Amino acid sequence: MGNLVSTVFVTLDGVHQAPGGPREDTSGGFEQGGWSFPLADDDSGRYITEIFARAGGFLLGRRT
């Protein structure tokens, strides 16, 4: 049996949001989409690339 690893983009106050653009998910009047992208740097990019390279599969989206 394999391992199940969850990587979640979440703020300290509990907002779950993918690191996409500002128009990614505006449901419920949410206007702060893309908040994490301006904070990304080379280190965070390398980390995400390494995590994704190890994955055997992906389950993406909150409605999947």
N, CA, C and O atoms as CSV, one atom per row, in Angstrom:
chain,resi,resn,atom,element,x,y,z
A,1,MET,N,N,0.854,-1.167,0.000
A,1,MET,CA,C,0.000,0.000,0.000
A,1,MET,C,C,0.900,1.230,0.000
A,1,MET,O,O,1.926,1.252,0.679
A,2,GLY,N,N,0.521,2.246,-0.754
A,2,GLY,CA,C,1.289,3.483,-0.846
A,2,GLY,C,C,0.896,4.481,0.213
A,2,GLY,O,O,-0.021,4.254,1.001
A,3,ASN,N,N,1.597,5.578,0.218
A,3,ASN,CA,C,1.308,6.682,1.132
A,3,ASN,C,C,0.398,7.687,0.463
A,3,ASN,O,O,0.482,7.902,-0.746
A,4,LEU,N,N,-0.464,8.297,1.237
A,4,LEU,CA,C,-1.294,9.397,0.769
A,4,LEU,C,C,-0.771,10.664,1.428
A,4,LEU,O,O,-0.779,10.786,2.653
A,5,VAL,N,N,-0.317,11.606,0.612
A,5,VAL,CA,C,0.225,12.866,1.116
A,5,VAL,C,C,-0.643,14.001,0.603
A,5,VAL,O,O,-0.961,14.066,-0.584
A,6,SER,N,N,-1.016,14.880,1.494
A,6,SER,CA,C,-1.853,16.027,1.127
A,6,SER,C,C,-1.022,17.304,1.198
A,6,SER,O,O,-0.382,17.581,2.213
A,7,THR,N,N,-1.036,18.068,0.129
A,7,THR,CA,C,-0.398,19.381,0.117
A,7,THR,C,C,-1.508,20.403,-0.082
A,7,THR,O,O,-2.210,20.370,-1.093
A,8,VAL,N,N,-1.669,21.301,0.869
A,8,VAL,CA,C,-2.779,22.243,0.859
A,8,VAL,C,C,-2.241,23.665,0.953
A,8,VAL,O,O,-1.343,23.948,1.746
A,9,PHE,N,N,-2.791,24.548,0.145
A,9,PHE,CA,C,-2.483,25.970,0.240
A,9,PHE,C,C,-3.554,26.586,1.133
A,9,PHE,O,O,-4.710,26.712,0.730
A,10,VAL,N,N,-3.167,26.966,2.342
A,10,VAL,CA,C,-4.145,27.483,3.300
A,10,VAL,C,C,-3.517,28.627,4.099
A,10,VAL,O,O,-2.339,28.584,4.457
A,11,THR,N,N,-4.329,29.644,4.368
A,11,THR,CA,C,-3.867,30.761,5.193
A,11,THR,C,C,-3.993,30.396,6.671
A,11,THR,O,O,-4.629,29.399,7.013
A,12,LEU,N,N,-3.399,31.188,7.532
A,12,LEU,CA,C,-3.496,30.931,8.968
A,12,LEU,C,C,-4.922,31.061,9.490
A,12,LEU,O,O,-5.260,30.486,10.524
A,13,ASP,N,N,-5.761,31.815,8.775
A,13,ASP,CA,C,-7.152,31.946,9.212
A,13,ASP,C,C,-8.074,30.953,8.500
A,13,ASP,O,O,-9.295,31.084,8.574
A,14,GLY,N,N,-7.501,29.962,7.813
A,14,GLY,CA,C,-8.289,28.852,7.286
A,14,GLY,C,C,-8.807,28.978,5.870
A,14,GLY,O,O,-9.650,28.177,5.466
A,15,VAL,N,N,-8.347,29.938,5.104
A,15,VAL,CA,C,-8.798,30.062,3.719
A,15,VAL,C,C,-7.997,29.096,2.845
A,15,VAL,O,O,-6.774,29.204,2.759
A,16,HIS,N,N,-8.685,28.152,2.197
A,16,HIS,CA,C,-8.056,27.210,1.272
A,16,HIS,C,C,-8.182,27.782,-0.127
A,16,HIS,O,O,-9.293,28.032,-0.595
A,17,GLN,N,N,-7.080,27.990,-0.791
A,17,GLN,CA,C,-7.117,28.577,-2.126
A,17,GLN,C,C,-5.889,28.116,-2.894
A,17,GLN,O,O,-4.771,28.195,-2.384
A,18,ALA,N,N,-6.083,27.643,-4.095
A,18,ALA,CA,C,-4.954,27.289,-4.952
A,18,ALA,C,C,-4.177,28.557,-5.292
A,18,ALA,O,O,-4.717,29.659,-5.192
A,19,PRO,N,N,-2.913,28.410,-5.693
A,19,PRO,CA,C,-2.086,29.588,-5.928
A,19,PRO,C,C,-2.267,30.216,-7.300
A,19,PRO,O,O,-1.329,30.808,-7.834
A,20,GLY,N,N,-3.440,30.100,-7.871
A,20,GLY,CA,C,-3.686,30.645,-9.200
A,20,GLY,C,C,-3.899,32.143,-9.207
A,20,GLY,O,O,-3.512,32.848,-8.275
A,21,GLY,N,N,-4.513,32.611,-10.262
A,21,GLY,CA,C,-4.726,34.036,-10.443
A,21,GLY,C,C,-5.925,34.574,-9.683
A,21,GLY,O,O,-6.688,33.807,-9.096
A,22,PRO,N,N,-6.091,35.877,-9.691
A,22,PRO,CA,C,-7.158,36.530,-8.931
A,22,PRO,C,C,-8.572,36.117,-9.350
A,22,PRO,O,O,-9.502,36.240,-8.554
A,23,ARG,N,N,-8.749,35.641,-10.556
A,23,ARG,CA,C,-10.080,35.253,-11.024
A,23,ARG,C,C,-10.304,33.748,-10.950
A,23,ARG,O,O,-11.287,33.237,-11.486
A,24,GLU,N,N,-9.396,33.039,-10.286
A,24,GLU,CA,C,-9.465,31.579,-10.249
A,24,GLU,C,C,-10.769,31.067,-9.631
A,24,GLU,O,O,-11.428,30.210,-10.219
A,25,ASP,N,N,-11.142,31.563,-8.489
A,25,ASP,CA,C,-12.354,31.090,-7.811
A,25,ASP,C,C,-12.998,32.270,-7.106
A,25,ASP,O,O,-12.579,32.663,-6.017
A,26,THR,N,N,-14.001,32.820,-7.726
A,26,THR,CA,C,-14.680,33.982,-7.141
A,26,THR,C,C,-16.020,33.595,-6.518
A,26,THR,O,O,-16.829,34.468,-6.206
A,27,SER,N,N,-16.263,32.292,-6.333
A,27,SER,CA,C,-17.536,31.857,-5.767
A,27,SER,C,C,-17.729,32.443,-4.372
A,27,SER,O,O,-16.773,32.607,-3.614
A,28,GLY,N,N,-18.959,32.750,-4.053
A,28,GLY,CA,C,-19.277,33.321,-2.746
A,28,GLY,C,C,-18.748,34.726,-2.540
A,28,GLY,O,O,-18.671,35.204,-1.408
A,29,GLY,N,N,-18.380,35.397,-3.637
A,29,GLY,CA,C,-17.886,36.759,-3.537
A,29,GLY,C,C,-16.419,36.860,-3.119
A,29,GLY,O,O,-15.948,37.943,-2.773
A,30,PHE,N,N,-15.688,35.725,-3.148
A,30,PHE,CA,C,-14.275,35.739,-2.748
A,30,PHE,C,C,-13.473,36.543,-3.759
A,30,PHE,O,O,-13.483,36.232,-4.950
A,31,GLU,N,N,-12.782,37.569,-3.296
A,31,GLU,CA,C,-12.045,38.474,-4.185
A,31,GLU,C,C,-10.542,38.453,-3.952
A,31,GLU,O,O,-9.837,39.319,-4.471
A,32,GLN,N,N,-10.028,37.496,-3.190
A,32,GLN,CA,C,-8.612,37.473,-2.850
A,32,GLN,C,C,-7.849,36.343,-3.544
A,32,GLN,O,O,-6.776,35.954,-3.083
A,33,GLY,N,N,-8.383,35.818,-4.634
A,33,GLY,CA,C,-7.706,34.750,-5.353
A,33,GLY,C,C,-6.319,35.171,-5.810
A,33,GLY,O,O,-6.081,36.341,-6.112
A,34,GLY,N,N,-5.422,34.223,-5.856
A,34,GLY,CA,C,-4.064,34.507,-6.292
A,34,GLY,C,C,-3.198,35.166,-5.238
A,34,GLY,O,O,-2.128,35.684,-5.560
A,35,TRP,N,N,-3.635,35.158,-3.979
A,35,TRP,CA,C,-2.920,35.851,-2.907
A,35,TRP,C,C,-1.512,35.310,-2.693
A,35,TRP,O,O,-0.616,36.063,-2.310
A,36,SER,N,N,-1.302,34.017,-2.935
A,36,SER,CA,C,0.014,33.447,-2.612
A,36,SER,C,C,1.047,33.634,-3.718
A,36,SER,O,O,2.248,33.608,-3.453
A,37,PHE,N,N,0.595,33.820,-4.940
A,37,PHE,CA,C,1.536,33.904,-6.060
A,37,PHE,C,C,2.557,35.033,-5.899
A,37,PHE,O,O,3.740,34.796,-6.142
A,38,PRO,N,N,2.163,36.243,-5.503
A,38,PRO,CA,C,3.157,37.315,-5.337
A,38,PRO,C,C,4.182,37.026,-4.228
A,38,PRO,O,O,5.247,37.643,-4.196
A,39,LEU,N,N,3.867,36.101,-3.328
A,39,LEU,CA,C,4.768,35.779,-2.219
A,39,LEU,C,C,5.741,34.650,-2.564
A,39,LEU,O,O,6.649,34.355,-1.787
A,40,ALA,N,N,5.557,34.026,-3.713
A,40,ALA,CA,C,6.411,32.902,-4.114
A,40,ALA,C,C,7.819,33.387,-4.458
A,40,ALA,O,O,8.008,34.512,-4.920
A,41,ASP,N,N,8.798,32.517,-4.225
A,41,ASP,CA,C,10.171,32.810,-4.595
A,41,ASP,C,C,10.798,31.530,-5.169
A,41,ASP,O,O,10.111,30.523,-5.334
A,42,ASP,N,N,12.077,31.573,-5.467
A,42,ASP,CA,C,12.741,30.408,-6.053
A,42,ASP,C,C,12.679,29.190,-5.135
A,42,ASP,O,O,12.508,28.067,-5.611
A,43,ASP,N,N,12.816,29.396,-3.831
A,43,ASP,CA,C,12.771,28.279,-2.890
A,43,ASP,C,C,11.402,27.606,-2.873
A,43,ASP,O,O,11.313,26.378,-2.891
A,44,SER,N,N,10.349,28.396,-2.838
A,44,SER,CA,C,9.012,27.797,-2.827
A,44,SER,C,C,8.731,27.101,-4.154
A,44,SER,O,O,8.073,26.061,-4.173
A,45,GLY,N,N,9.213,27.649,-5.249
A,45,GLY,CA,C,9.049,27.005,-6.551
A,45,GLY,C,C,9.756,25.662,-6.616
A,45,GLY,O,O,9.208,24.698,-7.152
A,46,ARG,N,N,10.969,25.589,-6.076
A,46,ARG,CA,C,11.709,24.324,-6.034
A,46,ARG,C,C,10.984,23.299,-5.163
A,46,ARG,O,O,10.908,22.123,-5.519
A,47,TYR,N,N,10.459,23.737,-4.035
A,47,TYR,CA,C,9.744,22.835,-3.130
A,47,TYR,C,C,8.531,22.216,-3.833
A,47,TYR,O,O,8.345,20.999,-3.801
A,48,ILE,N,N,7.727,23.039,-4.452
A,48,ILE,CA,C,6.535,22.535,-5.138
A,48,ILE,C,C,6.933,21.597,-6.277
A,48,ILE,O,O,6.306,20.554,-6.463
A,49,THR,N,N,7.957,21.951,-7.033
A,49,THR,CA,C,8.421,21.098,-8.130
A,49,THR,C,C,8.862,19.737,-7.600
A,49,THR,O,O,8.543,18.712,-8.202
A,50,GLU,N,N,9.596,19.710,-6.479
A,50,GLU,CA,C,10.038,18.451,-5.884
A,50,GLU,C,C,8.862,17.609,-5.403
A,50,GLU,O,O,8.839,16.396,-5.610
A,51,ILE,N,N,7.897,18.241,-4.771
A,51,ILE,CA,C,6.719,17.519,-4.280
A,51,ILE,C,C,5.964,16.897,-5.459
A,51,ILE,O,O,5.599,15.722,-5.414
A,52,PHE,N,N,5.733,17.678,-6.501
A,52,PHE,CA,C,4.982,17.169,-7.647
A,52,PHE,C,C,5.751,16.085,-8.397
A,52,PHE,O,O,5.132,15.186,-8.966
A,53,ALA,N,N,7.065,16.145,-8.412
A,53,ALA,CA,C,7.869,15.146,-9.116
A,53,ALA,C,C,7.787,13.776,-8.445
A,53,ALA,O,O,7.952,12.754,-9.112
A,54,ARG,N,N,7.537,13.741,-7.146
A,54,ARG,CA,C,7.465,12.472,-6.412
A,54,ARG,C,C,6.098,11.814,-6.492
A,54,ARG,O,O,5.958,10.639,-6.151
A,55,ALA,N,N,5.100,12.544,-6.932
A,55,ALA,CA,C,3.726,12.029,-6.905
A,55,ALA,C,C,3.502,10.946,-7.947
A,55,ALA,O,O,3.995,11.035,-9.071
A,56,GLY,N,N,2.759,9.933,-7.561
A,56,GLY,CA,C,2.358,8.893,-8.496
A,56,GLY,C,C,1.017,9.218,-9.133
A,56,GLY,O,O,0.627,8.584,-10.113
A,57,GLY,N,N,0.311,10.197,-8.589
A,57,GLY,CA,C,-0.983,10.609,-9.120
A,57,GLY,C,C,-1.442,11.861,-8.393
A,57,GLY,O,O,-0.873,12.246,-7.371
A,58,PHE,N,N,-2.471,12.488,-8.928
A,58,PHE,CA,C,-2.986,13.734,-8.364
A,58,PHE,C,C,-4.494,13.664,-8.253
A,58,PHE,O,O,-5.160,13.085,-9.111
A,59,LEU,N,N,-5.028,14.245,-7.211
A,59,LEU,CA,C,-6.447,14.471,-7.056
A,59,LEU,C,C,-6.576,15.959,-6.804
A,59,LEU,O,O,-6.269,16.433,-5.710
A,60,LEU,N,N,-7.029,16.702,-7.805
A,60,LEU,CA,C,-7.052,18.156,-7.741
A,60,LEU,C,C,-8.482,18.686,-7.668
A,60,LEU,O,O,-9.395,18.106,-8.255
A,61,GLY,N,N,-8.667,19.760,-6.964
A,61,GLY,CA,C,-9.938,20.463,-6.941
A,61,GLY,C,C,-10.782,20.117,-5.742
A,61,GLY,O,O,-10.776,18.982,-5.264
A,62,ARG,N,N,-11.495,21.087,-5.268
A,62,ARG,CA,C,-12.352,20.846,-4.104
A,62,ARG,C,C,-13.657,20.162,-4.474
A,62,ARG,O,O,-14.381,19.686,-3.600
A,63,ARG,N,N,-13.957,20.112,-5.755
A,63,ARG,CA,C,-15.202,19.450,-6.186
A,63,ARG,C,C,-14.916,18.149,-6.944
A,63,ARG,O,O,-15.828,17.575,-7.540
A,64,THR,N,N,-13.694,17.687,-6.929
A,64,THR,CA,C,-13.319,16.483,-7.674
A,64,THR,C,C,-13.964,15.251,-7.072
A,64,THR,O,O,-13.762,14.143,-7.570
